[in-house]
């Protein structure tokens, strides 16, 4: 039987060496676990940050689209309200700016026609 580093034919016979080997193995496993956990934590954090950025971009895009849609709808509503008011006044003989522009265009066209004033 030969003893090398506390081993006797492949078996640990020295209790101090045996405890030291166990402690070293435990420390090695603990460090490997810690490193593995740290790597996993970093990976999860990167994925979370990427997902959060995508989510923010989607929300931002949706919000901008809704704001544009709101602005278009608001302009349409303003135009309808203005047309309604102008229509109501035209019934009472007050010409709208649209009607005045149209009449001015007709007058201009009629002045430019030859043969009517000759």
C-alpha angles and dihedrals in degrees: 000000000000125000118212120167091342094309123126110191091332096316126106110242101165109080093202091052090044092054091045092052092048091049091049091049091048092050091047092050091046091052091047090050091048092050091046092049091048092051091048091048091051092048092050091048092052091049091047091050091049092048091047091052092050091048091050091050091050092049091046092050092048091049093050091049091050091049091051091047090049092050091050092048091048092052091048091050091049091050092049092048092048092048090050093051093046091048090052092051093046088058086061094048101263110130119224122226088252092055092045092052090049092050091048090051090051091049091049091049092048092050090053094051111100122222099037097085098030 
